[in-house]
Amino acid sequence: VVVMGGAVLIMFALPWLDRSAVKSIRYRPGWHKILYGAFVLVFVVLGYLGIKPVSDLGTLLSQAGTLFYFGFFLLMPWWSRIGEFKPVPDRVTFQPH
């Protein structure tokens, strides 16, 4: 129950965890997109395993998925800064008058 609460509460820290210079996925490196895709896949698999009866393989996959889920967020301050970012066009940047 504590881990389930932590899985929800960690979302509230997301604006402070993402240290990327750009916030849009459009301008991030390709491997960031792959990492986000893996996160979505793990999220769906954990949801599926949560409704299935307990099994040894399901427990192992759930534990590995939980490590990836929390690792994704807890390591985000470091991995979100790494890589070659595409330049953000002038039309979407803020310039005060």
N, CA, C and O atoms as CSV, one atom per row, in Angstrom:
chain,resi,resn,atom,element,x,y,z
A,1,VAL,N,N,0.835,-1.185,0.000
A,1,VAL,CA,C,0.000,0.000,0.000
A,1,VAL,C,C,0.883,1.253,0.000
A,1,VAL,O,O,0.559,2.244,-0.656
A,2,VAL,N,N,1.986,1.207,0.729
A,2,VAL,CA,C,2.895,2.354,0.782
A,2,VAL,C,C,3.523,2.604,-0.590
A,2,VAL,O,O,3.657,3.753,-1.011
A,3,VAL,N,N,3.905,1.534,-1.283
A,3,VAL,CA,C,4.504,1.683,-2.609
A,3,VAL,C,C,3.480,2.226,-3.599
A,3,VAL,O,O,3.824,3.038,-4.459
A,4,MET,N,N,2.235,1.792,-3.490
A,4,MET,CA,C,1.192,2.320,-4.379
A,4,MET,C,C,0.996,3.812,-4.147
A,4,MET,O,O,0.830,4.573,-5.100
A,5,GLY,N,N,1.013,4.230,-2.891
A,5,GLY,CA,C,0.909,5.656,-2.589
A,5,GLY,C,C,2.110,6.426,-3.115
A,5,GLY,O,O,1.964,7.533,-3.633
A,6,GLY,N,N,3.292,5.843,-2.984
A,6,GLY,CA,C,4.498,6.475,-3.508
A,6,GLY,C,C,4.482,6.597,-5.019
A,6,GLY,O,O,5.008,7.562,-5.573
A,7,ALA,N,N,3.874,5.611,-5.696
A,7,ALA,CA,C,3.778,5.658,-7.157
A,7,ALA,C,C,2.926,6.832,-7.619
A,7,ALA,O,O,3.181,7.410,-8.676
A,8,VAL,N,N,1.931,7.179,-6.843
A,8,VAL,CA,C,1.081,8.325,-7.186
A,8,VAL,C,C,1.748,9.629,-6.757
A,8,VAL,O,O,1.747,10.602,-7.511
A,9,LEU,N,N,2.310,9.658,-5.564
A,9,LEU,CA,C,2.912,10.888,-5.040
A,9,LEU,C,C,4.142,11.336,-5.820
A,9,LEU,O,O,4.433,12.530,-5.884
A,10,ILE,N,N,4.861,10.393,-6.410
A,10,ILE,CA,C,6.064,10.767,-7.154
A,10,ILE,C,C,5.716,11.601,-8.386
A,10,ILE,O,O,6.546,12.364,-8.880
A,11,MET,N,N,4.497,11.452,-8.874
A,11,MET,CA,C,4.060,12.262,-10.027
A,11,MET,C,C,4.009,13.750,-9.679
A,11,MET,O,O,4.227,14.598,-10.545
A,12,PHE,N,N,3.726,14.066,-8.428
A,12,PHE,CA,C,3.655,15.468,-8.024
A,12,PHE,C,C,5.034,16.129,-8.023
A,12,PHE,O,O,5.131,17.352,-8.123
A,13,ALA,N,N,6.092,15.341,-7.912
A,13,ALA,CA,C,7.455,15.878,-7.924
A,13,ALA,C,C,8.018,16.000,-9.335
A,13,ALA,O,O,9.134,16.489,-9.509
A,14,LEU,N,N,7.276,15.571,-10.331
A,14,LEU,CA,C,7.771,15.540,-11.704
A,14,LEU,C,C,8.286,16.881,-12.222
A,14,LEU,O,O,9.325,16.887,-12.882
A,15,PRO,N,N,7.637,18.007,-11.972
A,15,PRO,CA,C,8.192,19.276,-12.484
A,15,PRO,C,C,9.586,19.595,-11.936
A,15,PRO,O,O,10.367,20.261,-12.616
A,16,TRP,N,N,9.912,19.146,-10.749
A,16,TRP,CA,C,11.222,19.406,-10.172
A,16,TRP,C,C,12.235,18.335,-10.549
A,16,TRP,O,O,13.440,18.574,-10.475
A,17,LEU,N,N,11.773,17.173,-10.947
A,17,LEU,CA,C,12.685,16.096,-11.312
A,17,LEU,C,C,13.221,16.241,-12.727
A,17,LEU,O,O,14.355,15.845,-12.998
A,18,ASP,N,N,12.436,16.796,-13.627
A,18,ASP,CA,C,12.849,16.945,-15.024
A,18,ASP,C,C,13.739,18.178,-15.152
A,18,ASP,O,O,13.252,19.306,-15.082
A,19,ARG,N,N,15.035,17.966,-15.339
A,19,ARG,CA,C,16.012,19.061,-15.414
A,19,ARG,C,C,16.401,19.387,-16.852
A,19,ARG,O,O,17.407,20.058,-17.080
A,20,SER,N,N,15.630,18.929,-17.812
A,20,SER,CA,C,15.950,19.148,-19.210
A,20,SER,C,C,15.817,20.619,-19.584
A,20,SER,O,O,15.003,21.351,-19.019
A,21,ALA,N,N,16.633,21.035,-20.545
A,21,ALA,CA,C,16.555,22.415,-21.033
A,21,ALA,C,C,15.265,22.653,-21.806
A,21,ALA,O,O,14.753,23.772,-21.836
A,22,VAL,N,N,14.743,21.611,-22.425
A,22,VAL,CA,C,13.474,21.705,-23.154
A,22,VAL,C,C,12.471,20.773,-22.492
A,22,VAL,O,O,12.846,19.733,-21.950
A,23,LYS,N,N,11.223,21.136,-22.536
A,23,LYS,CA,C,10.198,20.321,-21.880
A,23,LYS,C,C,9.405,19.463,-22.862
A,23,LYS,O,O,8.718,18.530,-22.446
A,24,SER,N,N,9.489,19.759,-24.138
A,24,SER,CA,C,8.726,19.017,-25.135
A,24,SER,C,C,9.508,17.793,-25.601
A,24,SER,O,O,10.722,17.866,-25.795
A,25,ILE,N,N,8.823,16.681,-25.780
A,25,ILE,CA,C,9.459,15.460,-26.275
A,25,ILE,C,C,9.940,15.643,-27.708
A,25,ILE,O,O,10.841,14.933,-28.156
A,26,ARG,N,N,9.354,16.577,-28.420
A,26,ARG,CA,C,9.693,16.824,-29.824
A,26,ARG,C,C,11.158,17.228,-29.994
A,26,ARG,O,O,11.760,16.909,-31.019
A,27,TYR,N,N,11.736,17.911,-29.032
A,27,TYR,CA,C,13.095,18.431,-29.150
A,27,TYR,C,C,14.121,17.624,-28.365
A,27,TYR,O,O,15.281,18.024,-28.271
A,28,ARG,N,N,13.714,16.510,-27.808
A,28,ARG,CA,C,14.627,15.672,-27.024
A,28,ARG,C,C,15.306,14.637,-27.921
A,28,ARG,O,O,14.846,14.379,-29.033
A,29,PRO,N,N,16.401,14.046,-27.435
A,29,PRO,CA,C,17.091,13.006,-28.217
A,29,PRO,C,C,16.209,11.772,-28.415
A,29,PRO,O,O,15.243,11.556,-27.682
A,30,GLY,N,N,16.560,10.977,-29.413
A,30,GLY,CA,C,15.783,9.786,-29.729
A,30,GLY,C,C,15.734,8.775,-28.602
A,30,GLY,O,O,14.710,8.123,-28.398
A,31,TRP,N,N,16.832,8.635,-27.863
A,31,TRP,CA,C,16.828,7.637,-26.789
A,31,TRP,C,C,15.915,8.049,-25.646
A,31,TRP,O,O,15.468,7.190,-24.887
A,32,HIS,N,N,15.624,9.337,-25.502
A,32,HIS,CA,C,14.635,9.765,-24.500
A,32,HIS,C,C,13.259,9.217,-24.880
A,32,HIS,O,O,12.499,8.774,-24.019
A,33,LYS,N,N,12.950,9.252,-26.167
A,33,LYS,CA,C,11.656,8.746,-26.637
A,33,LYS,C,C,11.546,7.244,-26.397
A,33,LYS,O,O,10.484,6.743,-26.029
A,34,ILE,N,N,12.644,6.535,-26.607
A,34,ILE,CA,C,12.649,5.090,-26.350
A,34,ILE,C,C,12.456,4.819,-24.859
A,34,ILE,O,O,11.737,3.894,-24.481
A,35,LEU,N,N,13.091,5.620,-24.024
A,35,LEU,CA,C,12.943,5.463,-22.573
A,35,LEU,C,C,11.507,5.732,-22.134
A,35,LEU,O,O,10.970,5.018,-21.288
A,36,TYR,N,N,10.887,6.763,-22.707
A,36,TYR,CA,C,9.483,7.040,-22.393
A,36,TYR,C,C,8.584,5.893,-22.862
A,36,TYR,O,O,7.641,5.514,-22.167
A,37,GLY,N,N,8.880,5.344,-24.038
A,37,GLY,CA,C,8.108,4.205,-24.533
A,37,GLY,C,C,8.237,2.994,-23.627
A,37,GLY,O,O,7.255,2.296,-23.373
A,38,ALA,N,N,9.457,2.739,-23.134
A,38,ALA,CA,C,9.666,1.632,-22.195
A,38,ALA,C,C,8.907,1.877,-20.901
A,38,ALA,O,O,8.365,0.945,-20.308
A,39,PHE,N,N,8.869,3.137,-20.460
A,39,PHE,CA,C,8.120,3.468,-19.249
A,39,PHE,C,C,6.630,3.175,-19.440
A,39,PHE,O,O,5.990,2.601,-18.559
A,40,VAL,N,N,6.088,3.565,-20.581
A,40,VAL,CA,C,4.667,3.308,-20.854
A,40,VAL,C,C,4.406,1.808,-20.899
A,40,VAL,O,O,3.404,1.337,-20.361
A,41,LEU,N,N,5.296,1.056,-21.533
A,41,LEU,CA,C,5.141,-0.398,-21.600
A,41,LEU,C,C,5.169,-1.019,-20.206
A,41,LEU,O,O,4.340,-1.874,-19.893
A,42,VAL,N,N,6.105,-0.600,-19.376
A,42,VAL,CA,C,6.191,-1.121,-18.002
A,42,VAL,C,C,4.938,-0.752,-17.220
A,42,VAL,O,O,4.428,-1.565,-16.449
A,43,PHE,N,N,4.438,0.460,-17.410
A,43,PHE,CA,C,3.223,0.901,-16.729
A,43,PHE,C,C,2.034,0.003,-17.095
A,43,PHE,O,O,1.263,-0.399,-16.224
A,44,VAL,N,N,1.894,-0.306,-18.381
A,44,VAL,CA,C,0.786,-1.163,-18.834
A,44,VAL,C,C,0.963,-2.587,-18.311
A,44,VAL,O,O,-0.002,-3.205,-17.862
A,45,VAL,N,N,2.180,-3.107,-18.364
A,45,VAL,CA,C,2.439,-4.468,-17.876
A,45,VAL,C,C,2.173,-4.559,-16.375
A,45,VAL,O,O,1.593,-5.542,-15.913
A,46,LEU,N,N,2.586,-3.554,-15.613
A,46,LEU,CA,C,2.303,-3.566,-14.174
A,46,LEU,C,C,0.800,-3.521,-13.906
A,46,LEU,O,O,0.313,-4.184,-12.990
A,47,GLY,N,N,0.075,-2.754,-14.691
A,47,GLY,CA,C,-1.380,-2.723,-14.541
A,47,GLY,C,C,-2.008,-4.070,-14.854
A,47,GLY,O,O,-2.929,-4.505,-14.163
A,48,TYR,N,N,-1.509,-4.737,-15.901
A,48,TYR,CA,C,-2.017,-6.057,-16.265
A,48,TYR,C,C,-1.693,-7.085,-15.180
A,48,TYR,O,O,-2.549,-7.876,-14.786
A,49,LEU,N,N,-0.451,-7.063,-14.705
A,49,LEU,CA,C,-0.058,-8.026,-13.672
A,49,LEU,C,C,-0.798,-7.786,-12.366
A,49,LEU,O,O,-0.960,-8.707,-11.565
A,50,GLY,N,N,-1.245,-6.569,-12.146
A,50,GLY,CA,C,-1.981,-6.257,-10.929
A,50,GLY,C,C,-3.356,-6.890,-10.865
A,50,GLY,O,O,-3.911,-7.053,-9.778
A,51,ILE,N,N,-3.923,-7.254,-12.024
A,51,ILE,CA,C,-5.258,-7.869,-12.024
A,51,ILE,C,C,-5.203,-9.389,-12.185
A,51,ILE,O,O,-6.235,-10.058,-12.129
A,52,LYS,N,N,-3.994,-9.935,-12.386
A,52,LYS,CA,C,-3.845,-11.373,-12.564
A,52,LYS,C,C,-3.594,-12.052,-11.222
A,52,LYS,O,O,-3.111,-11.413,-10.287
A,53,PRO,N,N,-3.918,-13.349,-11.119
A,53,PRO,CA,C,-3.583,-14.094,-9.895
A,53,PRO,C,C,-2.061,-14.140,-9.686
A,53,PRO,O,O,-1.289,-14.030,-10.638
A,54,VAL,N,N,-1.662,-14.299,-8.458
A,54,VAL,CA,C,-0.240,-14.298,-8.105
A,54,VAL,C,C,0.441,-15.537,-8.679
A,54,VAL,O,O,-0.069,-16.651,-8.561
A,55,SER,N,N,1.598,-15.329,-9.301
A,55,SER,CA,C,2.433,-16.428,-9.783
A,55,SER,C,C,3.890,-16.031,-9.575
A,55,SER,O,O,4.199,-14.860,-9.353
A,56,ASP,N,N,4.777,-17.012,-9.647
A,56,ASP,CA,C,6.200,-16.721,-9.445
A,56,ASP,C,C,6.738,-15.784,-10.523
A,56,ASP,O,O,7.441,-14.820,-10.218
A,57,LEU,N,N,6.407,-16.066,-11.778
A,57,LEU,CA,C,6.869,-15.213,-12.876
A,57,LEU,C,C,6.246,-13.821,-12.787
A,57,LEU,O,O,6.925,-12.820,-13.013
A,58,GLY,N,N,4.975,-13.759,-12.462
A,58,GLY,CA,C,4.307,-12.464,-12.319
A,58,GLY,C,C,4.909,-11.626,-11.207
A,58,GLY,O,O,5.049,-10.410,-11.341
A,59,THR,N,N,5.264,-12.278,-10.108
A,59,THR,CA,C,5.901,-11.564,-8.999
A,59,THR,C,C,7.263,-11.025,-9.411
A,59,THR,O,O,7.606,-9.887,-9.090
A,60,LEU,N,N,8.038,-11.834,-10.119
A,60,LEU,CA,C,9.356,-11.399,-10.579
A,60,LEU,C,C,9.237,-10.227,-11.553
A,60,LEU,O,O,9.969,-9.244,-11.438
A,61,LEU,N,N,8.317,-10.332,-12.509
A,61,LEU,CA,C,8.109,-9.243,-13.466
A,61,LEU,C,C,7.605,-7.982,-12.771
A,61,LEU,O,O,7.996,-6.874,-13.139
A,62,SER,N,N,6.756,-8.138,-11.788
A,62,SER,CA,C,6.240,-6.981,-11.045
A,62,SER,C,C,7.346,-6.279,-10.266
A,62,SER,O,O,7.391,-5.049,-10.220
A,63,GLN,N,N,8.223,-7.044,-9.664
A,63,GLN,CA,C,9.324,-6.442,-8.915
A,63,GLN,C,C,10.286,-5.707,-9.848
A,63,GLN,O,O,10.738,-4.604,-9.540
A,64,ALA,N,N,10.595,-6.326,-10.988
A,64,ALA,CA,C,11.478,-5.664,-11.955
A,64,ALA,C,C,10.811,-4.411,-12.521
A,64,ALA,O,O,11.461,-3.378,-12.680
A,65,GLY,N,N,9.526,-4.503,-12.823
A,65,GLY,CA,C,8.803,-3.339,-13.329
A,65,GLY,C,C,8.715,-2.219,-12.314
A,65,GLY,O,O,8.794,-1.045,-12.675
A,66,THR,N,N,8.553,-2.566,-11.051
A,66,THR,CA,C,8.499,-1.554,-9.994
A,66,THR,C,C,9.844,-0.852,-9.854
A,66,THR,O,O,9.891,0.362,-9.656
A,67,LEU,N,N,10.929,-1.602,-9.954
A,67,LEU,CA,C,12.259,-0.984,-9.917
A,67,LEU,C,C,12.449,-0.025,-11.086
A,67,LEU,O,O,12.988,1.067,-10.912
A,68,PHE,N,N,12.009,-0.426,-12.274
A,68,PHE,CA,C,12.126,0.459,-13.438
A,68,PHE,C,C,11.248,1.689,-13.263
A,68,PHE,O,O,11.674,2.800,-13.579
A,69,TYR,N,N,10.033,1.508,-12.765
A,69,TYR,CA,C,9.092,2.620,-12.578
A,69,TYR,C,C,9.684,3.689,-11.663
A,69,TYR,O,O,9.714,4.867,-12.017
A,70,PHE,N,N,10.154,3.278,-10.493
A,70,PHE,CA,C,10.711,4.252,-9.554
A,70,PHE,C,C,12.085,4.747,-10.002
A,70,PHE,O,O,12.429,5.907,-9.774
A,71,GLY,N,N,12.867,3.879,-10.636
A,71,GLY,CA,C,14.161,4.309,-11.161
A,71,GLY,C,C,14.022,5.358,-12.241
A,71,GLY,O,O,14.843,6.271,-12.334
A,72,PHE,N,N,12.986,5.235,-13.059
A,72,PHE,CA,C,12.716,6.223,-14.107
A,72,PHE,C,C,12.586,7.613,-13.503
A,72,PHE,O,O,13.162,8.572,-14.017
A,73,PHE,N,N,11.839,7.726,-12.425
A,73,PHE,CA,C,11.617,9.030,-11.802
A,73,PHE,C,C,12.804,9.478,-10.949
A,73,PHE,O,O,13.199,10.642,-11.005
A,74,LEU,N,N,13.367,8.576,-10.169
A,74,LEU,CA,C,14.432,8.965,-9.250
A,74,LEU,C,C,15.736,9.296,-9.966
A,74,LEU,O,O,16.538,10.077,-9.454
A,75,LEU,N,N,15.958,8.717,-11.138
A,75,LEU,CA,C,17.152,9.032,-11.923
A,75,LEU,C,C,16.907,10.140,-12.946
A,75,LEU,O,O,17.835,10.553,-13.642
A,76,MET,N,N,15.686,10.619,-13.042
A,76,MET,CA,C,15.342,11.640,-14.030
A,76,MET,C,C,16.169,12.925,-13.921
A,76,MET,O,O,16.493,13.499,-14.960
A,77,PRO,N,N,16.527,13.407,-12.737
A,77,PRO,CA,C,17.349,14.626,-12.698
A,77,PRO,C,C,18.680,14.485,-13.439
A,77,PRO,O,O,19.233,15.483,-13.901
A,78,TRP,N,N,19.197,13.273,-13.559
A,78,TRP,CA,C,20.461,13.070,-14.252
A,78,TRP,C,C,20.259,12.744,-15.720
A,78,TRP,O,O,20.891,13.372,-16.571
A,79,TRP,N,N,19.398,11.781,-16.052
A,79,TRP,CA,C,19.295,11.386,-17.451
A,79,TRP,C,C,18.553,12.408,-18.304
A,79,TRP,O,O,18.730,12.418,-19.522
A,80,SER,N,N,17.738,13.261,-17.714
A,80,SER,CA,C,16.994,14.226,-18.531
A,80,SER,C,C,17.885,15.356,-19.055
A,80,SER,O,O,17.481,16.070,-19.972
A,81,ARG,N,N,19.080,15.534,-18.501
A,81,ARG,CA,C,20.009,16.574,-18.972
A,81,ARG,C,C,20.958,16.073,-20.041
A,81,ARG,O,O,21.615,16.874,-20.707
A,82,ILE,N,N,21.041,14.770,-20.217
A,82,ILE,CA,C,22.033,14.173,-21.106
A,82,ILE,C,C,21.484,14.091,-22.527
A,82,ILE,O,O,20.309,13.786,-22.730
A,83,GLY,N,N,22.334,14.361,-23.500
A,83,GLY,CA,C,21.966,14.170,-24.893
A,83,GLY,C,C,22.002,15.456,-25.697
A,83,GLY,O,O,22.119,16.554,-25.153
A,84,GLU,N,N,21.899,15.288,-27.008
A,84,GLU,CA,C,21.861,16.406,-27.946
A,84,GLU,C,C,20.413,16.802,-28.171
A,84,GLU,O,O,19.631,16.029,-28.725
A,85,PHE,N,N,20.056,17.997,-27.744
A,85,PHE,CA,C,18.695,18.478,-27.907
A,85,PHE,C,C,18.576,19.264,-29.202
A,85,PHE,O,O,19.493,19.991,-29.584
A,86,LYS,N,N,17.446,19.114,-29.873
A,86,LYS,CA,C,17.188,19.910,-31.066
A,86,LYS,C,C,16.928,21.348,-30.642
A,86,LYS,O,O,16.387,21.585,-29.562
A,87,PRO,N,N,17.309,22.312,-31.480
A,87,PRO,CA,C,17.046,23.711,-31.111
A,87,PRO,C,C,15.548,24.008,-31.115
A,87,PRO,O,O,14.811,23.553,-31.990
A,88,VAL,N,N,15.123,24.766,-30.138
A,88,VAL,CA,C,13.714,25.153,-30.036
A,88,VAL,C,C,13.494,26.357,-30.951
A,88,VAL,O,O,14.247,27.328,-30.868
A,89,PRO,N,N,12.484,26.321,-31.820
A,89,PRO,CA,C,12.243,27.452,-32.720
A,89,PRO,C,C,11.868,28.721,-31.957
A,89,PRO,O,O,11.332,28.661,-30.851
A,90,ASP,N,N,12.157,29.858,-32.563
A,90,ASP,CA,C,11.849,31.148,-31.935
A,90,ASP,C,C,10.359,31.337,-31.697
A,90,ASP,O,O,9.966,32.037,-30.765
A,91,ARG,N,N,9.534,30.726,-32.521
A,91,ARG,CA,C,8.089,30.932,-32.393
A,91,ARG,C,C,7.510,30.320,-31.116
A,91,ARG,O,O,6.398,30.667,-30.717
A,92,VAL,N,N,8.249,29.415,-30.473
A,92,VAL,CA,C,7.739,28.802,-29.249
A,92,VAL,C,C,8.531,29.197,-28.008
A,92,VAL,O,O,8.267,28.685,-26.920
A,93,THR,N,N,9.483,30.089,-28.153
A,93,THR,CA,C,10.241,30.542,-26.991
A,93,THR,C,C,9.649,31.834,-26.458
A,93,THR,O,O,9.098,32.637,-27.210
A,94,PHE,N,N,9.769,32.021,-25.174
A,94,PHE,CA,C,9.228,33.214,-24.525
A,94,PHE,C,C,10.263,34.325,-24.549
A,94,PHE,O,O,11.407,34.133,-24.138
A,95,GLN,N,N,9.857,35.473,-25.027
A,95,GLN,CA,C,10.725,36.642,-25.031
A,95,GLN,C,C,9.938,37.811,-24.458
A,95,GLN,O,O,9.015,38.310,-25.102
A,96,PRO,N,N,10.291,38.251,-23.260
A,96,PRO,CA,C,9.538,39.364,-22.659
A,96,PRO,C,C,9.741,40.655,-23.441
A,96,PRO,O,O,10.781,40.852,-24.068
A,97,HIS,N,N,8.774,41.505,-23.401
A,97,HIS,CA,C,8.812,42.776,-24.153
A,97,HIS,C,C,9.632,43.796,-23.457
A,97,HIS,O,O,9.770,44.917,-23.947
